[in-house]
Amino acid sequence: MIAATSNRSMTLLGGTSKRLFTVGGGSKQGSSNLKSLQSGSKVPLSLSQLKYFSSNNGDNRRHPNDGPLDHSYYQSDDRFKDSKPTVAYAKGMPRSFSAMRHEQILQLCVEGSHQARREALVRNVMTVDNVEHDDAAKVVSKISEENRSHMYLEYLPYHTGIATAGIFGAVSFPMVFQKETVLWFNDKFVTAEVPEIADLETILEVGSFSWSWMEPIIGQASFIFLVLQFVRSQAINLGLKPYGHKILGVRSKRIRKKYPQYEPIFLEWFSESDALYGKQKN
């Protein structure tokens, strides 16, 4: 496939390779080739008429074999040997987020990396406040403290849910298999006929007795949670935000309002990916 641009630059795409070239000079042959390319016809082009493009572009700090988007290579690449990176090339790999280029940081931001989003915000603070990286990192740490200031209150329903589920899960075992607990619950709330003592000698026999009333309770509770999960899924399909998403929006809006001088998208990314627990380096 061949495409033409307004500045008479041509793009030749074939298979997995990508080559950019310009038709030479203002010659008649070049003009004729340009018209033929725009009309979609095949044009025989010699190598003398093509000027291959490289992201080097006069900048010796970049590798001359890089394509325009660094996606592939169109000639031999001395950074790889037998389809493996060389030692020299491996030594140049970034070892931290701060050593990465802007494009890499932004790509990781879109993918949800909190450390990348933090680094993007640090660089935005450097730009706005005209300060070095270390000073900007301190500002971002203050932003993080502000972002987390209401997290415990916002996440109270989650803590309550975890504690409640854990308690009910732990209590369910003695309610089903522990003889004394089963007999007490039956006497207080069920009043079912108690089997012979010989039929309650093992925990499985006790469970068989208690299951006659525990099964409807556990089954109904499970069905309720299944229905709630279905409702939540359909609400998201309709564009309705559940509690967690709503909290993230409120939090990021508060941070953007408090720090209006910084880029809103970077503040939003950083705020929403920050977590109360976990290894979040702030």
VOPAGU-2260 file (C-alpha; in pm, 1 decimal, decimal comma):
REM VOPAGU-2260
SITE   aa  ch    i         X         Y         Z
SITE  MET   A    0       0,0       0,0       0,0
SITE  ILE   A    1     130,4     346,4     -84,0
SITE  ALA   A    2       9,2     671,4      65,5
SITE  ALA   A    3      99,9    1030,8     -17,9
SITE  THR   A    4     111,6    1340,5     202,6
SITE  SER   A    5      80,0    1708,4     116,0
SITE  ASN   A    6     454,0    1775,0     157,3
SITE  ARG   A    7     531,6    1513,6    -109,3
SITE  SER   A    8     640,8    1254,9     147,5
SITE  MET   A    9     540,9     900,7      62,9
SITE  THR   A   10     480,4     607,3     294,0
SITE  LEU   A   11     547,8     257,9     164,7
SITE  LEU   A   12     402,6     -20,4     373,8
SITE  GLY   A   13     472,9    -380,0     285,6
SITE  GLY   A   14     424,9    -677,5     515,5
SITE  THR   A   15     577,3    -600,7     852,1
SITE  SER   A   16     825,8    -342,2     723,1
SITE  LYS   A   17     770,7      31,8     708,9
SITE  ARG   A   18     966,2     272,9     489,6
SITE  LEU   A   19     917,6     642,8     442,0
SITE  PHE   A   20    1063,0     819,4     139,4
SITE  THR   A   21    1034,8    1138,2     -59,6
SITE  VAL   A   22    1036,5    1170,9    -434,6
SITE  GLY   A   23    1352,9    1355,2    -527,1
SITE  GLY   A   24    1364,0    1722,1    -621,9
SITE  GLY   A   25    1131,5    1906,3    -850,2
SITE  SER   A   26    1211,0    1698,1   -1155,7
SITE  LYS   A   27     946,2    1600,2   -1404,5
SITE  GLN   A   28     999,9    1236,6   -1316,8
SITE  GLY   A   29     938,4    1313,5    -949,7
SITE  SER   A   30     623,9    1512,4   -1029,7
SITE  SER   A   31     499,0    1235,5   -1254,6
SITE  ASN   A   32     561,5     977,4    -986,2
SITE  LEU   A   33     373,2    1188,8    -729,9
SITE  LYS   A   34      66,7    1209,5    -953,0
SITE  SER   A   35      81,5     837,4   -1021,5
SITE  LEU   A   36     107,7     758,2    -652,0
SITE  GLN   A   37    -189,9     978,7    -571,2
SITE  SER   A   38    -393,2     801,7    -839,6
SITE  GLY   A   39    -305,0     463,0    -689,2
SITE  SER   A   40    -111,8     324,2    -987,7
SITE  LYS   A   41     211,1     128,9    -954,6
SITE  VAL   A   42     527,9     333,0   -1018,0
SITE  PRO   A   43     875,4     185,1   -1072,3
SITE  LEU   A   44    1101,2     370,9    -831,5
SITE  SER   A   45    1474,9     329,3    -819,3
SITE  LEU   A   46    1674,3     352,1    -497,4
SITE  SER   A   47    1833,4     674,2    -622,1
SITE  GLN   A   48    1491,2     837,3    -608,6
SITE  LEU   A   49    1416,1     730,7    -250,0
SITE  LYS   A   50    1532,7     889,8      72,4
SITE  TYR   A   51    1469,0     657,1     365,4
SITE  PHE   A   52    1339,0     812,8     681,4
SITE  SER   A   53    1490,1     747,2    1024,9
SITE  SER   A   54    1395,0     873,8    1367,8
SITE  ASN   A   55    1760,9     966,4    1396,1
SITE  ASN   A   56    1687,9    1275,1    1186,6
SITE  GLY   A   57    2030,0    1424,2    1258,0
SITE  ASP   A   58    2014,2    1344,4    1629,7
SITE  ASN   A   59    2299,4    1105,7    1707,9
SITE  ARG   A   60    2149,1    1016,0    2044,2
SITE  ARG   A   61    1885,5     805,4    1870,9
SITE  HIS   A   62    1952,9     480,5    1694,2
SITE  PRO   A   63    1955,2     514,8    1314,2
SITE  ASN   A   64    1760,7     190,0    1268,8
SITE  ASP   A   65    1453,2     306,2    1459,3
SITE  GLY   A   66    1141,6     342,2    1250,9
SITE  PRO   A   67     925,9     655,5    1269,3
SITE  LEU   A   68     727,0     510,7    1560,0
SITE  ASP   A   69     992,6     272,7    1696,6
SITE  HIS   A   70     764,4     -20,3    1615,4
SITE  SER   A   71     994,2    -215,8    1386,0
SITE  TYR   A   72    1315,9    -199,6    1188,3
SITE  TYR   A   73    1369,0    -204,0     815,8
SITE  GLN   A   74    1735,2    -298,5     808,6
SITE  SER   A   75    1993,6    -484,4    1013,4
SITE  ASP   A   76    1987,0    -376,7    1379,1
SITE  ASP   A   77    2317,6    -406,1    1562,0
SITE  ARG   A   78    2142,5    -382,1    1899,9
SITE  PHE   A   79    2028,4    -743,9    1857,6
SITE  LYS   A   80    2228,3   -1056,5    1786,0
SITE  ASP   A   81    2058,1   -1385,8    1702,9
SITE  SER   A   82    1721,5   -1228,8    1795,6
SITE  LYS   A   83    1855,1   -1141,9    2142,9
SITE  PRO   A   84    1960,5    -802,3    2280,6
SITE  THR   A   85    2329,3    -731,8    2314,2
SITE  VAL   A   86    2492,5    -651,6    2647,3
SITE  ALA   A   87    2548,9    -291,1    2545,2
SITE  TYR   A   88    2183,2    -248,1    2456,0
SITE  ALA   A   89    2065,7    -419,4    2777,1
SITE  LYS   A   90    2275,3    -180,7    2986,1
SITE  GLY   A   91    2077,2     109,7    2843,7
SITE  MET   A   92    1739,1     -19,2    2964,6
SITE  PRO   A   93    1559,9     218,7    3207,9
SITE  ARG   A   94    1571,5      94,5    3565,9
SITE  SER   A   95    1306,9     324,8    3708,0
SITE  PHE   A   96    1001,4     516,9    3597,0
SITE  SER   A   97    1192,4     843,7    3622,2
SITE  ALA   A   98    1437,9     716,8    3358,1
SITE  MET   A   99    1165,9     647,7    3101,7
SITE  ARG   A  100    1069,4     871,5    2812,6
SITE  HIS   A  101     744,5    1067,8    2808,3
SITE  GLU   A  102     587,3     831,4    2553,8
SITE  GLN   A  103     655,7     526,3    2769,4
SITE  ILE   A  104     521,1     697,7    3081,2
SITE  LEU   A  105     199,6     803,5    2906,9
SITE  GLN   A  106     146,7     453,6    2764,7
SITE  LEU   A  107     179,8     301,5    3111,8
SITE  CYS   A  108     -52,0     570,6    3250,5
SITE  VAL   A  109    -324,6     465,5    3009,8
SITE  GLU   A  110    -268,1     104,2    3114,6
SITE  GLY   A  111    -329,2     199,2    3478,9
SITE  SER   A  112      18,4     190,6    3635,9
SITE  HIS   A  113      10,5     403,7    3950,6
SITE  GLN   A  114     388,1     456,7    3951,5
SITE  ALA   A  115     375,6     579,8    3592,1
SITE  ARG   A  116      89,2     815,5    3677,1
SITE  ARG   A  117     286,5     946,2    3972,1
SITE  GLU   A  118     586,7    1009,4    3747,5
SITE  ALA   A  119     367,6    1189,8    3492,6
SITE  LEU   A  120     234,5    1415,6    3768,4
SITE  VAL   A  121     588,0    1479,0    3896,4
SITE  ARG   A  122     694,4    1593,8    3550,2
SITE  ASN   A  123     390,5    1816,9    3522,5
SITE  VAL   A  124     478,5    1975,9    3858,5
SITE  MET   A  125     835,9    2027,2    3731,0
SITE  THR   A  126     698,5    2207,8    3426,9
SITE  VAL   A  127     449,3    2427,4    3610,8
SITE  ASP   A  128     663,7    2512,6    3914,2
SITE  ASN   A  129     995,0    2510,8    3726,1
SITE  VAL   A  130    1161,8    2288,9    3987,3
SITE  GLU   A  131    1383,8    1982,2    3978,0
SITE  HIS   A  132    1257,2    1625,8    4001,9
SITE  ASP   A  133    1326,5    1577,8    4373,7
SITE  ASP   A  134    1141,8    1895,9    4468,2
SITE  ALA   A  135     849,7    1806,7    4243,7
SITE  ALA   A  136     833,0    1460,4    4404,4
SITE  LYS   A  137     785,7    1627,6    4745,1
SITE  VAL   A  138     493,1    1827,0    4606,5
SITE  VAL   A  139     336,5    1508,1    4470,7
SITE  SER   A  140     377,7    1343,9    4813,1
SITE  LYS   A  141     176,2    1630,5    4964,5
SITE  ILE   A  142     -88,5    1582,5    4695,9
SITE  SER   A  143     -99,0    1213,3    4785,6
SITE  GLU   A  144    -150,1    1293,4    5154,4
SITE  GLU   A  145    -440,0    1518,8    5063,4
SITE  ASN   A  146    -579,7    1252,4    4833,9
SITE  ARG   A  147    -573,4     995,1    5114,2
SITE  SER   A  148    -707,6    1225,1    5385,5
SITE  HIS   A  149   -1066,2    1096,6    5351,8
SITE  MET   A  150    -994,0     741,5    5235,3
SITE  TYR   A  151   -1066,9     568,3    5565,7
SITE  LEU   A  152   -1412,1     726,8    5579,5
SITE  GLU   A  153   -1478,4     664,9    5209,1
SITE  TYR   A  154   -1379,4     300,1    5241,1
SITE  LEU   A  155   -1578,1     238,5    5560,4
SITE  PRO   A  156   -1849,7      43,0    5372,8
SITE  TYR   A  157   -1580,1    -186,0    5230,6
SITE  HIS   A  158   -1429,1    -247,5    5574,7
SITE  THR   A  159   -1776,6    -313,7    5713,4
SITE  GLY   A  160   -1854,1    -557,9    5433,5
SITE  ILE   A  161   -1525,6    -745,6    5482,6
SITE  ALA   A  162   -1577,6    -773,2    5858,1
SITE  THR   A  163   -1941,5    -881,5    5822,1
SITE  ALA   A  164   -1862,7   -1145,1    5559,7
SITE  GLY   A  165   -1574,0   -1278,5    5768,7
SITE  ILE   A  166   -1786,7   -1303,3    6084,2
SITE  PHE   A  167   -2078,3   -1478,2    5913,2
SITE  GLY   A  168   -1841,7   -1712,8    5732,7
SITE  ALA   A  169   -1668,4   -1811,8    6055,9
SITE  VAL   A  170   -1996,3   -1850,6    6248,5
SITE  SER   A  171   -2144,8   -2076,3    5981,7
SITE  PHE   A  172   -1910,9   -2364,3    6072,1
SITE  PRO   A  173   -2023,1   -2414,6    6435,1
SITE  MET   A  174   -2382,5   -2341,6    6331,0
SITE  VAL   A  175   -2368,9   -2645,0    6100,7
SITE  PHE   A  176   -2121,3   -2887,6    6256,8
SITE  GLN   A  177   -2076,8   -2807,1    6626,9
SITE  LYS   A  178   -2315,8   -3017,3    6834,2
SITE  GLU   A  179   -2371,0   -2783,9    7132,0
SITE  THR   A  180   -2421,9   -2477,8    6908,1
SITE  VAL   A  181   -2663,0   -2665,4    6680,4
SITE  LEU   A  182   -2869,6   -2790,8    6975,5
SITE  TRP   A  183   -2879,0   -2442,7    7131,5
SITE  PHE   A  184   -2990,7   -2278,1    6804,2
SITE  ASN   A  185   -3252,8   -2547,9    6751,0
SITE  ASP   A  186   -3388,6   -2499,4    7101,1
SITE  LYS   A  187   -3407,3   -2118,6    7069,4
SITE  PHE   A  188   -3515,4   -2061,4    6708,2
SITE  VAL   A  189   -3609,5   -2387,1    6528,6
SITE  THR   A  190   -3761,8   -2635,9    6778,7
SITE  ALA   A  191   -3717,4   -2927,0    6540,2
SITE  GLU   A  192   -3729,8   -3281,9    6672,3
SITE  VAL   A  193   -3385,4   -3381,5    6797,4
SITE  PRO   A  194   -3252,9   -3717,3    6672,1
SITE  GLU   A  195   -3131,4   -3988,0    6903,6
SITE  ILE   A  196   -2797,2   -3926,4    7070,9
SITE  ALA   A  197   -2649,2   -4212,8    6870,4
SITE  ASP   A  198   -2732,4   -4018,7    6551,8
SITE  LEU   A  199   -2535,1   -3710,4    6662,4
SITE  GLU   A  200   -2200,9   -3870,8    6738,5
SITE  THR   A  201   -2005,0   -3727,9    6443,5
SITE  ILE   A  202   -1983,9   -3380,4    6292,4
SITE  LEU   A  203   -2135,9   -3510,7    5968,1
SITE  GLU   A  204   -2436,6   -3647,4    6154,2
SITE  VAL   A  205   -2472,5   -3310,8    6330,5
SITE  GLY   A  206   -2444,0   -3135,9    5993,5
SITE  SER   A  207   -2711,2   -3360,0    5845,7
SITE  PHE   A  208   -2944,4   -3258,0    6129,4
SITE  SER   A  209   -2871,3   -2883,4    6116,0
SITE  TRP   A  210   -2875,3   -2866,1    5735,9
SITE  SER   A  211   -3253,7   -2892,3    5728,5
SITE  TRP   A  212   -3278,0   -2529,8    5845,5
SITE  MET   A  213   -2932,1   -2397,4    5754,9
SITE  GLU   A  214   -2969,0   -2482,9    5386,1
SITE  PRO   A  215   -3256,3   -2234,7    5321,7
SITE  ILE   A  216   -3071,1   -1957,4    5508,2
SITE  ILE   A  217   -2739,6   -2006,6    5327,0
SITE  GLY   A  218   -2909,6   -2065,0    4992,5
SITE  GLN   A  219   -3121,6   -1752,3    5015,6
SITE  ALA   A  220   -2823,8   -1539,5    5122,6
SITE  SER   A  221   -2622,3   -1670,6    4826,9
SITE  PHE   A  222   -2909,7   -1595,2    4588,0
SITE  ILE   A  223   -2939,9   -1238,7    4719,7
SITE  PHE   A  224   -2570,7   -1173,3    4656,3
SITE  LEU   A  225   -2600,9   -1324,4    4308,3
SITE  VAL   A  226   -2891,6   -1092,5    4226,8
SITE  LEU   A  227   -2705,3    -789,7    4362,9
SITE  GLN   A  228   -2404,9    -876,9    4148,5
SITE  PHE   A  229   -2629,2    -899,3    3841,6
SITE  VAL   A  230   -2790,9    -562,9    3922,2
SITE  ARG   A  231   -2448,3    -400,3    3960,3
SITE  SER   A  232   -2333,4    -541,4    3626,7
SITE  GLN   A  233   -2641,4    -411,1    3443,8
SITE  ALA   A  234   -2611,9     -71,0    3613,5
SITE  ILE   A  235   -2255,7     -39,9    3480,3
SITE  ASN   A  236   -2380,4    -133,4    3131,9
SITE  LEU   A  237   -2628,6     154,4    3157,5
SITE  GLY   A  238   -2349,5     395,4    3250,3
SITE  LEU   A  239   -2447,7     418,3    3616,0
SITE  LYS   A  240   -2151,4     437,8    3850,9
SITE  PRO   A  241   -2144,5     205,2    4150,0
SITE  TYR   A  242   -2029,1     335,1    4486,8
SITE  GLY   A  243   -1659,6     268,5    4427,8
SITE  HIS   A  244   -1648,9     452,0    4093,2
SITE  LYS   A  245   -1846,0     739,5    4239,7
SITE  ILE   A  246   -1598,7     777,7    4524,0
SITE  LEU   A  247   -1307,1     787,4    4279,9
SITE  GLY   A  248   -1478,4    1064,6    4085,7
SITE  VAL   A  249   -1549,0    1270,3    4397,7
SITE  ARG   A  250   -1190,9    1226,9    4519,6
SITE  SER   A  251   -1028,4    1328,2    4189,7
SITE  LYS   A  252   -1261,1    1628,8    4162,1
SITE  ARG   A  253   -1154,3    1743,4    4508,7
SITE  ILE   A  254    -785,5    1714,9    4415,4
SITE  ARG   A  255    -832,4    1900,2    4086,5
SITE  LYS   A  256   -1009,9    2181,4    4269,7
SITE  LYS   A  257    -733,9    2209,7    4531,4
SITE  TYR   A  258    -451,1    2208,7    4275,5
SITE  PRO   A  259    -592,9    2386,9    3969,8
SITE  GLN   A  260    -247,0    2489,9    3844,5
SITE  TYR   A  261    -157,3    2133,7    3744,7
SITE  GLU   A  262    -285,7    1932,8    3449,6
SITE  PRO   A  263    -630,9    1791,7    3540,4
SITE  ILE   A  264    -583,3    1460,2    3359,4
SITE  PHE   A  265    -261,4    1383,3    3549,4
SITE  LEU   A  266    -425,6    1470,1    3881,3
SITE  GLU   A  267    -725,7    1254,5    3795,2
SITE  TRP   A  268    -511,0     958,5    3692,2
SITE  PHE   A  269    -299,3     981,3    4005,8
SITE  SER   A  270    -594,6    1025,2    4240,2
SITE  GLU   A  271    -798,7     737,4    4100,3
SITE  SER   A  272    -512,1     485,6    4095,5
SITE  ASP   A  273    -397,6     565,0    4449,5
SITE  ALA   A  274    -494,4     300,5    4705,1
SITE  LEU   A  275    -536,7     286,2    5080,5
SITE  TYR   A  276    -335,7     -33,7    5107,0
SITE  GLY   A  277     -69,1    -193,5    4892,8
SITE  LYS   A  278     279,3     -97,5    4782,9
SITE  GLN   A  279     203,0     248,1    4648,5
SITE  LYS   A  280     520,0     454,7    4667,3
SITE  ASN   A  281     418,5     813,6    4725,9
